[in-house]
Amino acid sequence: MKTVDYLDAVKAAYLLATDYQLTKKLGESTARISQYRKTDRVMDDDLAIKIAYLLDQNPLAVLADAHIERESKRGNETMVIFWEEVRKSGQMDTKVLSQMVA
């Protein structure tokens, strides 16, 4: 999932009608939420962990999604593959790390 998908998931889970209500739930500024929606900004790790908690999801999976989104935008395919493996396994796999540095 992408950042905006997670924002929408929190809105749906907590029956929030507006992004203003979402900002209060997340403890974020309206400007920041607007940036996520309008400028394709990717959530930072702090927000990913908050969202994971609110949606009762594995924080590592949400963090991985954020990093996949960020690295895809940068065109860093190696890191995309790494974070996809983290997402699938639910853990930081040393085998993947060793292949990246070998």
DSSP file (Angstrom, degrees, kcal/mol; ACC not computed):
  #  RESIDUE AA STRUCTURE BP1 BP2  ACC     N-H-->O    O-->H-N    N-H-->O    O-->H-N    TCO  KAPPA ALPHA  PHI   PSI    X-CA   Y-CA   Z-CA
    1    1 A M              0   0    0      0, 0.0    68,-0.2     0, 0.0     2,-0.2   0.000 360.0 360.0 360.0 153.0    0.0    0.0    0.0
    2    2 A K     >  -     0   0    0      1,-0.1     4,-2.2    66,-0.1     3,-0.4  -0.528 360.0 -95.5 -99.0 169.6    1.1    3.6   -0.6
    3    3 A T  H  > S+     0   0    0      1,-0.3     4,-2.4     2,-0.2     5,-0.2   0.905 124.2  48.8 -52.4 -49.4    1.0    6.5    1.9
    4    4 A V  H  > S+     0   0    0      1,-0.2     4,-2.4     2,-0.2    -1,-0.3   0.841 108.1  55.6 -65.1 -30.9   -2.4    7.8    0.7
    5    5 A D  H  > S+     0   0    0     -3,-0.4     4,-2.1     2,-0.2    -1,-0.2   0.913 108.7  47.5 -65.0 -42.2   -3.9    4.3    0.9
    6    6 A Y  H  X S+     0   0    0     -4,-2.2     4,-2.2     2,-0.2    -2,-0.2   0.899 110.2  52.1 -65.9 -40.0   -2.8    4.1    4.5
    7    7 A L  H  X S+     0   0    0     -4,-2.4     4,-2.2     1,-0.2    -2,-0.2   0.937 111.8  46.6 -60.2 -45.1   -4.3    7.6    5.2
    8    8 A D  H  X S+     0   0    0     -4,-2.4     4,-2.5     1,-0.2    -1,-0.2   0.858 109.0  55.3 -64.9 -35.1   -7.5    6.5    3.7
    9    9 A A  H  X S+     0   0    0     -4,-2.1     4,-2.7     2,-0.2    -1,-0.2   0.897 108.2  47.9 -65.8 -39.9   -7.5    3.2    5.7
   10   10 A V  H  X S+     0   0    0     -4,-2.2     4,-2.0     2,-0.2     6,-0.2   0.925 111.3  51.3 -65.6 -43.4   -7.1    5.1    9.0
   11   11 A K  H  <>S+     0   0    0     -4,-2.2     5,-2.8     1,-0.2     4,-0.3   0.927 114.3  43.6 -58.2 -44.4  -10.0    7.4    7.9
   12   12 A A  H ><5S+     0   0    0     -4,-2.5     3,-1.0     3,-0.2    -2,-0.2   0.917 112.0  52.1 -68.0 -43.4  -12.2    4.4    7.1
   13   13 A A  H 3<5S+     0   0    0     -4,-2.7    -1,-0.2     1,-0.2    -2,-0.2   0.833 119.7  34.8 -64.0 -32.6  -11.2    2.5   10.3
   14   14 A Y  T 3<5S-     0   0    0     -4,-2.0    -1,-0.2    -5,-0.2    -2,-0.2   0.240 108.8-119.0-108.3  12.5  -12.1    5.4   12.5
   15   15 A L  T < 5 +     0   0    0     -3,-1.0     2,-0.5    -4,-0.3    -3,-0.2   0.894  50.3 170.2  52.3  47.0  -15.0    6.7   10.5
   16   16 A L      < -     0   0    0     -5,-2.8    -1,-0.2    -6,-0.2    -2,-0.1  -0.784  22.9-165.4 -91.8 127.9  -13.3   10.1    9.9
   17   17 A A        +     0   0    0     -2,-0.5     2,-0.3     1,-0.0    -1,-0.1   0.755  66.6  33.8 -85.4 -25.5  -15.1   12.2    7.4
   18   18 A T  S  > S-     0   0    0      1,-0.1     4,-1.6    -7,-0.1     5,-0.1  -0.863  74.0-119.9-131.9 161.1  -12.3   14.8    6.7
   19   19 A D  H  > S+     0   0    0     -2,-0.3     4,-2.5     1,-0.2     5,-0.2   0.789 113.6  64.0 -67.7 -26.9   -8.6   15.1    6.5
   20   20 A Y  H  > S+     0   0    0      2,-0.2     4,-1.6     1,-0.2    -1,-0.2   0.929 103.5  46.4 -61.6 -43.8   -8.8   17.6    9.4
   21   21 A Q  H  > S+     0   0    0      1,-0.2     4,-2.1     2,-0.2    -1,-0.2   0.880 110.3  54.7 -63.4 -37.1  -10.1   14.8   11.6
   22   22 A L  H  X S+     0   0    0     -4,-1.6     4,-2.5     1,-0.2     5,-0.2   0.903 103.3  54.8 -63.1 -41.8   -7.4   12.6   10.3
   23   23 A T  H  X>S+     0   0    0     -4,-2.5     5,-1.8     1,-0.2     4,-1.5   0.898 108.8  48.5 -59.9 -39.9   -4.7   15.2   11.3
   24   24 A K  H  <5S+     0   0    0     -4,-1.6    -1,-0.2     2,-0.2    -2,-0.2   0.907 111.6  49.2 -66.1 -41.6   -6.1   15.2   14.9
   25   25 A K  H  <5S+     0   0    0     -4,-2.1    -2,-0.2     1,-0.2    -1,-0.2   0.886 119.3  37.8 -64.5 -39.2   -6.0   11.4   15.0
   26   26 A L  H  <5S-     0   0    0     -4,-2.5    -1,-0.2    -5,-0.1    -2,-0.2   0.607 104.4-124.9 -89.4 -12.9   -2.5   11.2   13.7
   27   27 A G  T  <5 +     0   0    0     -4,-1.5     2,-0.2     1,-0.3    -3,-0.2   0.832  67.7 130.8  70.0  31.0   -1.1   14.2   15.5
   28   28 A E      < -     0   0    0     -5,-1.8    -1,-0.3    -6,-0.2     2,-0.1  -0.709  61.3-102.4-111.5 163.5    0.1   15.7   12.2
   29   29 A S     >  -     0   0    0     -2,-0.2     4,-2.0     1,-0.1     5,-0.2  -0.478  25.4-120.9 -81.4 157.0   -0.4   19.1   10.8
   30   30 A T  H  > S+     0   0    0      1,-0.2     4,-2.4     2,-0.2     5,-0.2   0.867 115.2  57.0 -63.9 -34.9   -3.0   19.8    8.0
   31   31 A A  H  > S+     0   0    0      2,-0.2     4,-2.2     1,-0.2    -1,-0.2   0.912 105.8  49.6 -62.2 -41.8   -0.1   21.0    5.9
   32   32 A R  H  > S+     0   0    0      2,-0.2     4,-2.1     1,-0.2    -2,-0.2   0.933 111.6  47.1 -64.8 -45.8    1.7   17.7    6.2
   33   33 A I  H  X S+     0   0    0     -4,-2.0     4,-1.9     1,-0.2    -1,-0.2   0.902 111.2  52.8 -63.0 -39.2   -1.4   15.6    5.4
   34   34 A S  H  X S+     0   0    0     -4,-2.4     4,-3.1     1,-0.2     5,-0.3   0.894 106.9  52.5 -61.7 -40.2   -2.0   17.9    2.4
   35   35 A Q  H  X S+     0   0    0     -4,-2.2     4,-2.2     1,-0.2     6,-1.2   0.902 107.3  52.2 -62.4 -40.9    1.6   17.3    1.2
   36   36 A Y  H  < S+     0   0    0     -4,-2.1     4,-0.4     1,-0.2    -1,-0.2   0.903 117.1  39.2 -61.9 -39.3    1.1   13.5    1.4
   37   37 A R  H  < S+     0   0    0     -4,-1.9    -2,-0.2    -5,-0.2    -1,-0.2   0.879 126.7  30.3 -78.5 -39.0   -2.0   13.8   -0.7
   38   38 A K  H  < S+     0   0    0     -4,-3.1    -3,-0.2    -5,-0.2    -2,-0.2   0.727 124.0  37.2 -99.2 -23.7   -0.9   16.5   -3.2
   39   39 A T  S  < S-     0   0    0     -4,-2.2    -3,-0.1    -5,-0.3    -1,-0.1   0.286  99.8-115.0-115.7  11.0    2.8   16.1   -3.7
   40   40 A D        +     0   0    0     -4,-0.4    -4,-0.2    -5,-0.2     2,-0.1   0.813  53.3 171.0  58.7  30.3    3.3   12.4   -3.5
   41   41 A R        -     0   0    0     -6,-1.2     2,-0.4    -9,-0.1    -1,-0.2  -0.484  29.2-129.7 -68.9 142.7    5.3   12.7   -0.3
   42   42 A V        -     0   0    0     -2,-0.1    -1,-0.1    -3,-0.1    24,-0.1  -0.781  25.5-105.1 -97.8 138.2    6.0    9.4    1.4
   43   43 A M        -     0   0    0     -2,-0.4    27,-0.1     1,-0.1     2,-0.1  -0.249  34.6-123.8 -59.6 146.0    5.3    9.0    5.1
   44   44 A D     >  -     0   0    0      1,-0.1     4,-2.2    23,-0.0     5,-0.2  -0.322  30.9 -96.3 -83.4 174.6    8.2    9.0    7.4
   45   45 A D  H  > S+     0   0    0      1,-0.2     4,-2.2     2,-0.2     5,-0.2   0.862 121.5  56.5 -63.4 -37.5    9.0    6.2    9.8
   46   46 A D  H  > S+     0   0    0      1,-0.2     4,-2.0     2,-0.2    -1,-0.2   0.933 110.6  43.8 -59.4 -46.5    7.3    7.8   12.7
   47   47 A L  H  > S+     0   0    0      1,-0.2     4,-2.8     2,-0.2     5,-0.2   0.890 110.0  56.3 -67.7 -38.3    4.0    8.1   10.9
   48   48 A A  H  X S+     0   0    0     -4,-2.2     4,-2.4     1,-0.2    -1,-0.2   0.907 108.7  47.3 -59.2 -41.7    4.3    4.6    9.5
   49   49 A I  H  X S+     0   0    0     -4,-2.2     4,-2.2     2,-0.2    -1,-0.2   0.899 111.5  50.5 -68.6 -40.0    4.6    3.3   13.1
   50   50 A K  H  X S+     0   0    0     -4,-2.0     4,-2.6     2,-0.2    -2,-0.2   0.935 112.3  47.5 -59.7 -46.2    1.6    5.4   14.3
   51   51 A I  H  X S+     0   0    0     -4,-2.8     4,-2.4     1,-0.2    -2,-0.2   0.907 109.3  53.2 -64.4 -42.1   -0.5    4.1   11.4
   52   52 A A  H  <>S+     0   0    0     -4,-2.4     5,-2.8    -5,-0.2     4,-0.5   0.924 111.2  47.3 -58.0 -44.1    0.5    0.5   12.0
   53   53 A Y  H ><5S+     0   0    0     -4,-2.2     3,-1.0     3,-0.2    -2,-0.2   0.935 112.6  48.1 -62.5 -47.2   -0.6    0.9   15.6
   54   54 A L  H 3<5S+     0   0    0     -4,-2.6    -1,-0.2     1,-0.3    -2,-0.2   0.830 118.3  40.5 -65.0 -32.2   -3.9    2.5   14.7
   55   55 A L  T 3<5S-     0   0    0     -4,-2.4    -1,-0.3    -5,-0.2    -2,-0.2   0.376 109.1-122.4 -97.3   3.5   -4.6   -0.2   12.1
   56   56 A D  T < 5 +     0   0    0     -3,-1.0     2,-0.3    -4,-0.5    -3,-0.2   0.931  64.3 141.2  54.0  50.3   -3.3   -3.0   14.3
   57   57 A Q      < -     0   0    0     -5,-2.8    -1,-0.2    -6,-0.2    -2,-0.1  -0.782  65.1 -83.8-117.2 162.7   -0.8   -4.1   11.6
   58   58 A N    >>  -     0   0    0     -2,-0.3     4,-1.7     1,-0.2     3,-0.7  -0.523  36.3-144.6 -63.8 118.9    2.8   -5.3   11.8
   59   59 A P  H 3> S+     0   0    0      0, 0.0     4,-2.8     0, 0.0     5,-0.2   0.851  97.9  57.9 -57.9 -35.1    4.9   -2.1   12.0
   60   60 A L  H 3> S+     0   0    0      1,-0.2     4,-2.4     2,-0.2     5,-0.1   0.867 104.5  51.5 -64.6 -34.9    7.6   -3.6   10.0
   61   61 A A  H <> S+     0   0    0     -3,-0.7     4,-2.2     2,-0.2    -1,-0.2   0.911 112.1  45.2 -67.6 -42.1    5.2   -4.3    7.1
   62   62 A V  H  X S+     0   0    0     -4,-1.7     4,-2.1     2,-0.2    -2,-0.2   0.915 113.8  49.8 -68.7 -42.1    4.0   -0.6    7.1
   63   63 A L  H  X S+     0   0    0     -4,-2.8     4,-2.4     1,-0.2    -2,-0.2   0.919 109.8  52.0 -59.5 -43.3    7.6    0.6    7.3
   64   64 A A  H  X S+     0   0    0     -4,-2.4     4,-2.9     1,-0.2    -2,-0.2   0.917 107.3  52.1 -60.7 -43.7    8.5   -1.6    4.4
   65   65 A D  H  X S+     0   0    0     -4,-2.2     4,-2.4     1,-0.2    -1,-0.2   0.911 109.8  49.3 -59.2 -42.1    5.7   -0.3    2.3
   66   66 A A  H  X S+     0   0    0     -4,-2.1     4,-2.4     1,-0.2    -1,-0.2   0.918 113.4  46.0 -63.3 -43.2    6.8    3.3    3.0
   67   67 A H  H  X S+     0   0    0     -4,-2.4     4,-2.9     2,-0.2     5,-0.3   0.873 110.6  52.8 -69.8 -36.2   10.4    2.4    2.1
   68   68 A I  H  X S+     0   0    0     -4,-2.9     4,-2.2    -5,-0.2    -2,-0.2   0.939 111.4  47.1 -61.0 -46.2    9.3    0.6   -1.1
   69   69 A E  H  X S+     0   0    0     -4,-2.4     4,-1.7    -5,-0.2    -2,-0.2   0.928 115.2  45.8 -60.7 -45.9    7.3    3.6   -2.1
   70   70 A R  H  X S+     0   0    0     -4,-2.4     4,-1.4     1,-0.2    -2,-0.2   0.933 114.9  45.3 -64.5 -48.1   10.3    6.0   -1.4
   71   71 A E  H  X>S+     0   0    0     -4,-2.9     5,-2.4     1,-0.2     4,-0.9   0.820 108.9  57.2 -70.1 -30.0   12.9    3.8   -3.1
   72   72 A S  H ><5S+     0   0    0     -4,-2.2     3,-0.6    -5,-0.3    -1,-0.2   0.915 106.3  49.9 -63.0 -42.6   10.7    3.2   -6.1
   73   73 A K  H 3<5S+     0   0    0     -4,-1.7    -2,-0.2     1,-0.2    -1,-0.2   0.836 111.6  48.7 -65.0 -32.2   10.5    7.0   -6.6
   74   74 A R  H 3<5S-     0   0    0     -4,-1.4    -1,-0.2    -5,-0.1    -2,-0.2   0.625 111.3-122.6 -80.6 -14.1   14.3    7.2   -6.4
   75   75 A G  T <<5 +     0   0    0     -4,-0.9     2,-1.3    -3,-0.6    -3,-0.2   0.737  60.9 147.5  77.9  22.9   14.7    4.4   -8.9
   76   76 A N     >< +     0   0    0     -5,-2.4     4,-1.8     1,-0.2     3,-0.3  -0.684  18.0 174.3 -94.8  83.7   16.7    2.3   -6.4
   77   77 A E  H  > S+     0   0    0     -2,-1.3     4,-2.5     1,-0.2    -1,-0.2   0.813  73.0  60.2 -63.5 -33.5   15.7   -1.2   -7.5
   78   78 A T  H  > S+     0   0    0      1,-0.2     4,-2.1     2,-0.2    -1,-0.2   0.929 109.1  42.9 -60.6 -45.1   18.1   -2.9   -5.1
   79   79 A M  H  > S+     0   0    0     -3,-0.3     4,-2.7     2,-0.2     5,-0.2   0.829 109.9  57.0 -72.7 -31.0   16.5   -1.3   -2.1
   80   80 A V  H  X S+     0   0    0     -4,-1.8     4,-2.3     2,-0.2    -2,-0.2   0.944 108.7  47.1 -61.0 -46.6   13.0   -2.0   -3.4
   81   81 A I  H  X S+     0   0    0     -4,-2.5     4,-2.1     2,-0.2    -2,-0.2   0.918 111.4  51.5 -61.6 -43.8   13.8   -5.7   -3.6
   82   82 A F  H  X S+     0   0    0     -4,-2.1     4,-2.1     1,-0.2    -2,-0.2   0.953 112.5  44.3 -57.2 -51.7   15.3   -5.6   -0.1
   83   83 A W  H  X S+     0   0    0     -4,-2.7     4,-2.4     1,-0.2    -1,-0.2   0.812 109.8  56.3 -68.3 -29.2   12.2   -3.9    1.4
   84   84 A E  H  X S+     0   0    0     -4,-2.3     4,-2.3    -5,-0.2    -1,-0.2   0.898 108.0  48.6 -65.9 -38.9    9.9   -6.3   -0.6
   85   85 A E  H  X S+     0   0    0     -4,-2.1     4,-2.7     2,-0.2     6,-0.3   0.898 110.7  50.3 -65.5 -40.9   11.7   -9.2    1.0
   86   86 A V  H  X S+     0   0    0     -4,-2.1     4,-2.6     1,-0.2     5,-0.5   0.926 110.5  50.6 -60.9 -44.2   11.3   -7.6    4.5
   87   87 A R  H  < S+     0   0    0     -4,-2.4    -2,-0.2     1,-0.2    -1,-0.2   0.919 113.7  44.6 -60.2 -45.3    7.6   -7.1    3.7
   88   88 A K  H  < S+     0   0    0     -4,-2.3    -2,-0.2     1,-0.2    -1,-0.2   0.921 122.0  35.5 -66.8 -45.2    7.1  -10.7    2.7
   89   89 A S  H  < S-     0   0    0     -4,-2.7    -2,-0.2     2,-0.2    -1,-0.2   0.746  95.0-134.5 -85.3 -23.8    9.1  -12.3    5.6
   90   90 A G  S  < S+     0   0    0     -4,-2.6     2,-0.3    -5,-0.3    -3,-0.2   0.656  77.3  71.5  76.6  14.5    8.1   -9.8    8.3
   91   91 A Q  S    S-     0   0    0     -5,-0.5     2,-0.9    -6,-0.3    -1,-0.2  -0.982  93.0 -95.2-153.5 163.2   11.8   -9.6    9.4
   92   92 A M        -     0   0    0     -2,-0.3     2,-0.6    -3,-0.1    -9,-0.0  -0.756  45.0-150.8 -82.1 110.3   15.1   -8.2    8.4
   93   93 A D     >  -     0   0    0     -2,-0.9     4,-1.8   -11,-0.2     3,-0.3  -0.737  11.9-155.1 -90.9 121.0   16.7  -11.2    6.7
   94   94 A T  H  > S+     0   0    0     -2,-0.6     4,-2.7     1,-0.2     5,-0.2   0.770  93.5  63.3 -66.3 -24.8   20.5  -11.4    6.9
   95   95 A K  H  > S+     0   0    0      2,-0.2     4,-1.9     1,-0.2    -1,-0.2   0.929 104.3  46.5 -63.8 -43.8   20.6  -13.5    3.7
   96   96 A V  H  > S+     0   0    0     -3,-0.3     4,-1.6     1,-0.2    -2,-0.2   0.925 113.3  49.5 -63.5 -44.4   19.1  -10.6    1.7
   97   97 A L  H  X S+     0   0    0     -4,-1.8     4,-1.5     1,-0.2    -2,-0.2   0.920 109.4  51.3 -60.7 -44.0   21.6   -8.2    3.4
   98   98 A S  H  X S+     0   0    0     -4,-2.7     4,-1.1     1,-0.2    -1,-0.2   0.862 108.7  51.5 -65.1 -34.5   24.5  -10.4    2.6
   99   99 A Q  H  < S+     0   0    0     -4,-1.9    -1,-0.2     1,-0.2    -2,-0.2   0.823 107.0  54.7 -68.9 -31.1   23.5  -10.7   -1.1
  100  100 A M  H  < S+     0   0    0     -4,-1.6    -2,-0.2     1,-0.2    -1,-0.2   0.847 115.4  36.7 -71.8 -33.2   23.3   -6.9   -1.3
  101  101 A V  H  <        0   0    0     -4,-1.5    -1,-0.2     1,-0.2    -2,-0.2   0.549 360.0 360.0 -97.4  -8.4   26.8   -6.3   -0.1
  102  102 A A     <        0   0    0     -4,-1.1    -1,-0.2    -5,-0.2    -2,-0.1   0.486 360.0 360.0 -76.6 360.0   28.4   -9.3   -1.8
